[in-house]
Amino acid sequence: MKTVENEMLLIWTLTRLSHEKNVEYFRKSECENAEGINGNNYKKELKK
């Protein structure tokens, strides 16, 4: 019974870690996208 609990904990930990990495990556790409959009808007404003 103990090995099953350990396996469950291991799986949970791995999914947790990969989830946090995905969130971190998503936030990073979201920031880059926002900067890109703002940058483009800023350039358009300068052209006017």
MMTF fields as JSON, N, C-alpha, C and O atoms, coordinates in Angstrom:
{
  "mmtfVersion": "1.0.0",
  "mmtfProducer": "UNKNOWN",
  "numBonds": 191,
  "numAtoms": 192,
  "numGroups": 48,
  "numChains": 1,
  "numModels": 1,
  "chainsPerModel": [1],
  "groupsPerChain": [48],
  "chainIdList": ["A"],
  "bondAtomList": [4, 2, 8, 6, 12, 10, 16, 14, 20, 18, 24, 22, 28, 26, 32, 30, 36, 34, 40, 38, 44, 42, 48, 46, 52, 50, 56, 54, 60, 58, 64, 62, 68, 66, 72, 70, 76, 74, 80, 78, 84, 82, 88, 86, 92, 90, 96, 94, 100, 98, 104, 102, 108, 106, 112, 110, 116, 114, 120, 118, 124, 122, 128, 126, 132, 130, 136, 134, 140, 138, 144, 142, 148, 146, 152, 150, 156, 154, 160, 158, 164, 162, 168, 166, 172, 170, 176, 174, 180, 178, 184, 182, 188, 186],
  "bondOrderList": [1, 1, 1, 1, 1, 1, 1, 1, 1, 1, 1, 1, 1, 1, 1, 1, 1, 1, 1, 1, 1, 1, 1, 1, 1, 1, 1, 1, 1, 1, 1, 1, 1, 1, 1, 1, 1, 1, 1, 1, 1, 1, 1, 1, 1, 1, 1],
  "groupList": [{"groupName": "MET", "atomNameList": ["N", "CA", "C", "O"], "elementList": ["N", "C", "C", "O"], "formalChargeList": [0, 0, 0, 0], "bondAtomList": [1, 0, 2, 1, 3, 2], "bondOrderList": [1, 1, 2], "singleLetterCode": "M", "chemCompType": "L-PEPTIDE LINKING"}, {"groupName": "LYS", "atomNameList": ["N", "CA", "C", "O"], "elementList": ["N", "C", "C", "O"], "formalChargeList": [0, 0, 0, 0], "bondAtomList": [1, 0, 2, 1, 3, 2], "bondOrderList": [1, 1, 2], "singleLetterCode": "K", "chemCompType": "L-PEPTIDE LINKING"}, {"groupName": "THR", "atomNameList": ["N", "CA", "C", "O"], "elementList": ["N", "C", "C", "O"], "formalChargeList": [0, 0, 0, 0], "bondAtomList": [1, 0, 2, 1, 3, 2], "bondOrderList": [1, 1, 2], "singleLetterCode": "T", "chemCompType": "L-PEPTIDE LINKING"}, {"groupName": "VAL", "atomNameList": ["N", "CA", "C", "O"], "elementList": ["N", "C", "C", "O"], "formalChargeList": [0, 0, 0, 0], "bondAtomList": [1, 0, 2, 1, 3, 2], "bondOrderList": [1, 1, 2], "singleLetterCode": "V", "chemCompType": "L-PEPTIDE LINKING"}, {"groupName": "GLU", "atomNameList": ["N", "CA", "C", "O"], "elementList": ["N", "C", "C", "O"], "formalChargeList": [0, 0, 0, 0], "bondAtomList": [1, 0, 2, 1, 3, 2], "bondOrderList": [1, 1, 2], "singleLetterCode": "E", "chemCompType": "L-PEPTIDE LINKING"}, {"groupName": "ASN", "atomNameList": ["N", "CA", "C", "O"], "elementList": ["N", "C", "C", "O"], "formalChargeList": [0, 0, 0, 0], "bondAtomList": [1, 0, 2, 1, 3, 2], "bondOrderList": [1, 1, 2], "singleLetterCode": "N", "chemCompType": "L-PEPTIDE LINKING"}, {"groupName": "LEU", "atomNameList": ["N", "CA", "C", "O"], "elementList": ["N", "C", "C", "O"], "formalChargeList": [0, 0, 0, 0], "bondAtomList": [1, 0, 2, 1, 3, 2], "bondOrderList": [1, 1, 2], "singleLetterCode": "L", "chemCompType": "L-PEPTIDE LINKING"}, {"groupName": "ILE", "atomNameList": ["N", "CA", "C", "O"], "elementList": ["N", "C", "C", "O"], "formalChargeList": [0, 0, 0, 0], "bondAtomList": [1, 0, 2, 1, 3, 2], "bondOrderList": [1, 1, 2], "singleLetterCode": "I", "chemCompType": "L-PEPTIDE LINKING"}, {"groupName": "TRP", "atomNameList": ["N", "CA", "C", "O"], "elementList": ["N", "C", "C", "O"], "formalChargeList": [0, 0, 0, 0], "bondAtomList": [1, 0, 2, 1, 3, 2], "bondOrderList": [1, 1, 2], "singleLetterCode": "W", "chemCompType": "L-PEPTIDE LINKING"}, {"groupName": "ARG", "atomNameList": ["N", "CA", "C", "O"], "elementList": ["N", "C", "C", "O"], "formalChargeList": [0, 0, 0, 0], "bondAtomList": [1, 0, 2, 1, 3, 2], "bondOrderList": [1, 1, 2], "singleLetterCode": "R", "chemCompType": "L-PEPTIDE LINKING"}, {"groupName": "SER", "atomNameList": ["N", "CA", "C", "O"], "elementList": ["N", "C", "C", "O"], "formalChargeList": [0, 0, 0, 0], "bondAtomList": [1, 0, 2, 1, 3, 2], "bondOrderList": [1, 1, 2], "singleLetterCode": "S", "chemCompType": "L-PEPTIDE LINKING"}, {"groupName": "HIS", "atomNameList": ["N", "CA", "C", "O"], "elementList": ["N", "C", "C", "O"], "formalChargeList": [0, 0, 0, 0], "bondAtomList": [1, 0, 2, 1, 3, 2], "bondOrderList": [1, 1, 2], "singleLetterCode": "H", "chemCompType": "L-PEPTIDE LINKING"}, {"groupName": "TYR", "atomNameList": ["N", "CA", "C", "O"], "elementList": ["N", "C", "C", "O"], "formalChargeList": [0, 0, 0, 0], "bondAtomList": [1, 0, 2, 1, 3, 2], "bondOrderList": [1, 1, 2], "singleLetterCode": "Y", "chemCompType": "L-PEPTIDE LINKING"}, {"groupName": "PHE", "atomNameList": ["N", "CA", "C", "O"], "elementList": ["N", "C", "C", "O"], "formalChargeList": [0, 0, 0, 0], "bondAtomList": [1, 0, 2, 1, 3, 2], "bondOrderList": [1, 1, 2], "singleLetterCode": "F", "chemCompType": "L-PEPTIDE LINKING"}, {"groupName": "CYS", "atomNameList": ["N", "CA", "C", "O"], "elementList": ["N", "C", "C", "O"], "formalChargeList": [0, 0, 0, 0], "bondAtomList": [1, 0, 2, 1, 3, 2], "bondOrderList": [1, 1, 2], "singleLetterCode": "C", "chemCompType": "L-PEPTIDE LINKING"}, {"groupName": "ALA", "atomNameList": ["N", "CA", "C", "O"], "elementList": ["N", "C", "C", "O"], "formalChargeList": [0, 0, 0, 0], "bondAtomList": [1, 0, 2, 1, 3, 2], "bondOrderList": [1, 1, 2], "singleLetterCode": "A", "chemCompType": "L-PEPTIDE LINKING"}, {"groupName": "GLY", "atomNameList": ["N", "CA", "C", "O"], "elementList": ["N", "C", "C", "O"], "formalChargeList": [0, 0, 0, 0], "bondAtomList": [1, 0, 2, 1, 3, 2], "bondOrderList": [1, 1, 2], "singleLetterCode": "G", "chemCompType": "PEPTIDE LINKING"}],
  "groupTypeList": [0, 1, 2, 3, 4, 5, 4, 0, 6, 6, 7, 8, 2, 6, 2, 9, 6, 10, 11, 4, 1, 5, 3, 4, 12, 13, 9, 1, 10, 4, 14, 4, 5, 15, 4, 16, 7, 5, 16, 5, 5, 12, 1, 1, 4, 6, 1, 1],
  "groupIdList": [1, 2, 3, 4, 5, 6, 7, 8, 9, 10, 11, 12, 13, 14, 15, 16, 17, 18, 19, 20, 21, 22, 23, 24, 25, 26, 27, 28, 29, 30, 31, 32, 33, 34, 35, 36, 37, 38, 39, 40, 41, 42, 43, 44, 45, 46, 47, 48],
  "secStructList": [7, 2, 2, 2, 2, 2, 2, 2, 2, 2, 2, 2, 2, 2, 2, 2, 2, 2, 2, 2, 2, 2, 2, 2, 2, 2, 2, 2, 2, 2, 2, 2, 2, 2, 2, 2, 2, 2, 2, 2, 2, 2, 2, 2, 2, 2, 2, 7],
  "xCoordList": [0.839, 0.0, 0.868, 0.53, 1.986, 2.857, 3.417, 3.517, 3.781, 4.363, 3.346, 3.716, 2.08, 1.035, 0.941, 0.841, 0.971, 0.923, 2.126, 1.991, 3.294, 4.507, 4.419, 4.807, 3.911, 3.767, 2.797, 3.037, 1.706, 0.721, 1.343, 1.125, 2.113, 2.772, 3.769, 3.856, 4.519, 5.506, 4.819, 5.255, 3.755, 3.001, 2.446, 2.529, 1.888, 1.314, 2.378, 2.153, 3.556, 4.651, 5.101, 5.322, 5.237, 5.681, 4.673, 5.054, 3.397, 2.383, 2.363, 2.185, 2.547, 2.571, 3.726, 3.542, 4.906, 6.082, 5.915, 6.208, 5.448, 5.282, 4.215, 4.324, 3.186, 2.127, 2.704, 2.415, 3.522, 4.115, 5.012, 5.032, 5.758, 6.617, 5.775, 6.13, 4.657, 3.771, 3.205, 3.13, 2.809, 2.246, 3.296, 3.015, 4.518, 5.625, 5.867, 6.027, 5.89, 6.124, 4.989, 5.213, 3.76, 2.59, 2.634, 2.365, 2.967, 3.052, 4.113, 3.914, 5.245, 6.352, 5.922, 6.144, 5.307, 4.897, 3.778, 3.687, 2.93, 1.841, 2.426, 1.95, 3.45, 4.105, 4.742, 4.622, 5.42, 6.066, 5.027, 5.24, 3.898, 2.832, 2.301, 2.092, 2.084, 1.553, 2.538, 2.136, 3.814, 4.832, 4.842, 4.963, 4.711, 4.704, 3.531, 3.68, 2.362, 1.151, 1.306, 1.013, 1.77, 1.959, 2.999, 2.849, 4.053, 5.105, 4.565, 4.884, 3.741, 3.157, 2.226, 2.247, 1.414, 0.5, 1.289, 0.913, 2.381, 3.211, 3.807, 3.832, 4.284, 4.859, 3.807, 4.089, 2.594, 1.506, 1.211, 0.968, 1.236, 0.969, 2.052, 1.755, 3.294, 4.39, 4.235, 4.543, 3.756, 3.6, 2.545, 2.648, 1.536, 0.418, 0.859, 0.041],
  "yCoordList": [-1.22, 0.0, 1.262, 2.268, 1.183, 2.355, 2.783, 3.978, 1.824, 2.177, 2.913, 3.809, 2.547, 3.221, 4.681, 5.575, 4.919, 6.294, 7.09, 8.246, 6.474, 7.152, 7.488, 8.579, 6.554, 6.81, 7.951, 8.801, 7.966, 9.037, 10.385, 11.374, 10.41, 11.647, 12.108, 13.298, 11.157, 11.473, 12.053, 13.072, 11.408, 11.88, 13.276, 14.161, 13.469, 14.76, 15.844, 16.939, 15.52, 16.491, 16.862, 18.036, 15.864, 16.125, 16.976, 17.907, 16.663, 17.448, 18.87, 19.831, 18.988, 20.301, 21.138, 22.303, 20.541, 21.253, 21.659, 22.798, 20.746, 21.072, 22.144, 22.996, 22.105, 23.123, 24.501, 25.475, 24.579, 25.865, 26.393, 27.595, 25.497, 25.912, 26.467, 27.477, 25.803, 26.266, 27.64, 28.508, 27.833, 29.123, 30.213, 31.305, 29.894, 30.848, 31.22, 32.393, 30.209, 30.429, 31.25, 32.154, 30.913, 31.615, 33.087, 33.957, 33.372, 34.761, 35.512, 36.658, 34.846, 35.477, 35.823, 36.938, 34.856, 35.1, 36.135, 36.91, 36.146, 37.116, 38.527, 39.45, 38.685, 39.99, 40.417, 41.573, 39.482, 39.803, 40.222, 41.164, 39.515, 39.859, 41.26, 42.054, 41.553, 42.861, 43.964, 45.01, 43.724, 44.711, 44.929, 46.057, 43.82, 43.917, 44.743, 45.596, 44.486, 45.221, 46.699, 47.567, 46.978, 48.365, 49.054, 50.22, 48.316, 48.868, 49.254, 50.319, 48.376, 48.655, 49.857, 50.715, 49.92, 51.056, 52.346, 53.382, 52.271, 53.447, 53.948, 55.148, 52.999, 53.37, 54.017, 54.994, 53.468, 54.039, 55.471, 56.351, 55.689, 57.028, 58.002, 59.15, 57.546, 58.412, 58.818, 59.952, 57.89, 58.17, 59.231, 59.966, 59.322, 60.262, 61.713, 62.615],
  "zCoordList": [0.0, 0.0, 0.0, -0.624, 0.71, 0.825, -0.534, -0.811, -1.377, -2.68, -3.548, -4.306, -3.446, -4.224, -3.792, -4.633, -2.498, -1.978, -2.467, -2.867, -2.434, -2.896, -4.374, -4.792, -5.167, -6.602, -6.858, -7.716, -6.114, -6.277, -5.944, -6.643, -4.873, -4.447, -5.503, -5.809, -6.058, -7.086, -8.321, -8.858, -8.764, -9.926, -9.651, -10.503, -8.473, -8.106, -8.136, -8.65, -7.571, -7.528, -8.932, -9.229, -9.793, -11.172, -11.932, -12.641, -11.788, -12.498, -11.958, -12.707, -10.652, -10.011, -10.567, -10.921, -10.64, -11.132, -12.585, -12.949, -13.413, -14.83, -15.001, -15.882, -14.161, -14.234, -13.918, -14.613, -12.865, -12.485, -13.594, -13.859, -14.246, -15.358, -16.498, -17.106, -16.787, -17.86, -17.538, -18.408, -16.294, -15.88, -16.032, -16.525, -15.596, -15.689, -17.153, -17.49, -18.007, -19.441, -20.043, -20.848, -19.634, -20.164, -19.772, -20.601, -18.522, -18.056, -18.846, -19.247, -19.062, -19.777, -21.204, -21.675, -21.885, -23.269, -23.321, -24.273, -22.3, -22.241, -22.139, -22.801, -21.315, -21.153, -22.473, -22.877, -23.144, -24.416, -25.445, -26.209, -25.46, -26.405, -26.119, -27.036, -24.844, -24.464, -24.86, -25.369, -24.626, -24.989, -26.491, -26.968, -27.241, -28.699, -29.186, -30.06, -28.617, -29.006, -28.665, -29.487, -27.447, -27.028, -27.898, -28.264, -28.224, -29.069, -30.433, -30.96, -31.002, -32.324, -32.254, -33.136, -31.216, -31.051, -30.91, -31.458, -30.172, -29.936, -31.261, -31.534, -32.072, -33.372, -34.265, -34.958, -34.245, -35.046, -34.604, -35.43, -33.28, -32.748, -33.221, -33.551, -33.252, -33.685, -35.144, -35.513, -35.978, -37.412, -37.682, -38.664, -36.828, -37.067, -37.005, -37.183]
}
